[in-house]
């Protein structure tokens, strides 16, 4: 049997698997991705990439290409509540404004359907060297006999043949019914299925009843329809409605005629021309895997956590799983980091997965009821998307412990938090501090911290670690003098930012031996040895 070799085998070619392939390839790791379907799904599925996901994709040079898929003429971040689209408007549900987001991020939401986003990610991943194989299914895998990696059997459906792939690591991005997770015997925690729903995909001209309104989703409640309407582009829409299997309802009950009438009842236009594209059944569920890692195998996206759709957190959390894991795999495979770094993936992302699922459930219960104040425990959307903290005591990934999360403006460069967005000037152009995080460690020193930058470059070279060092006020101009305050340091302080844009270490002021301090920080962040106080491994 033929055998291919790869550092990382990815099972699943939807948005999370493709993102993992992209991020690994951007680090110089060329994975093999196998996906059992013939190609990218033609159904739009998830809608909307959050500011955090866009920061990540911006860092690999995809923001401009992705913006071309954004239907800005019909979509924004608002949530509308109506009886019908043509009828009475109940009100708007508050969401972060563009001004709120621009104060904390260099980018913003992308309201593009998943079937428009995935080809952009796939093409860039392939351009960088990822080997993406559609119509190829992971049939089985086992640990290599020499204990270094896994050996998988892949079925090539086009050639009707099987072959082996030997990989150092396996990443399962194979969906909420993950065969890989089941093979490993990893259980799920959470309530499981919350309900059953149908998505009616259709084309229609709704310009007259929109009356210039733009929204991310529209909640519709009347005698005929209780559902959610979402725009995928100027004339392509989805109406999501629940059904009750326990009462004997099945997807087969949703005939073309019935679906067209439901669309007309939702929009309030009795003679609306409706072109049905697809009727897709799906389950609302909430579960989190008890482990995101088993030896050389990792879970990401829906295989690790199944998230209700309220909040649009699901696909975005999966993209961030892939981003967190990719730099760690690359660092270990290159020899820059110790194997303990990989264990931090489960620690960090499982806590975030639980937080995200819990927040989506709270939003769902509130929006179902609609009346009254939101329930206790709902966090600001930006806290969930951008304000979670890795490495803090409450976020160690232990069962039952919550992940600490605050609005990003309430953090100031603490280790374990996403680096604050500060606009600086590099080479005559404005850049965000987050734009500096393009796959390498970044050392940022205050205006009087030149010794930090020199020491960081020296120690990184000695350890064989890729690092970019900058002095704010010298290499980077800080016209508004915001950097020190935003990162919680003096003019003599320094911070070390991980390749994923999270603060790994911070020293608020000068140190007597900056080289030794930087060496300990690098060793801690990369899990070579135990590190200093102030580090967030």
Secondary structure, 3 states (H helix, E strand, C coil): CCEEEEEEEEECCCHHHHHHHHHHHHCCCCCEEEECCCCCCCCCCCEEECHHHHHHHHHCCCHHHHHCCCCCCCCCCCEEEECCCCCCEEEEECCCCHHHHHCCCCCCCEEEEHHHHHHHHHHHHHHCCCEEEECEEEEEEEECCCCCCEEEEEEECCCCEEEEEEEEEEEECCCCCCHHHHHHCCCEEEEEEEEEEEEEEEECCCHHHHCCCCCCEEEEECCCCEEEEEECCCCEEEEEEEECHHHCCCHHHCCHHHHHHHHHHHHCCCCCCCEEEEEEEEEEEEEEECCCEECCEEECHHHCEECCCCCCCHHHHHHHHHHHHHHHHHHHHHCCCCCHHHHHHHHHHHHHHHHHHHHHHHHHHHHHHCCCCCCCCCCCHHHHHHCEECCCHHHCCCCCCCCCECCHHHCCCCCCEECCCCEEEECCEEEEHHHHCCCCEEEEECCCCHHHHHHHHHHHHHHCCCEEEEEECCCEECCCCCHHHHHCCCCCCEEEECCCCEEEEEECCCCCCHHHHHHHHHHHHCCCCCCCCCECC
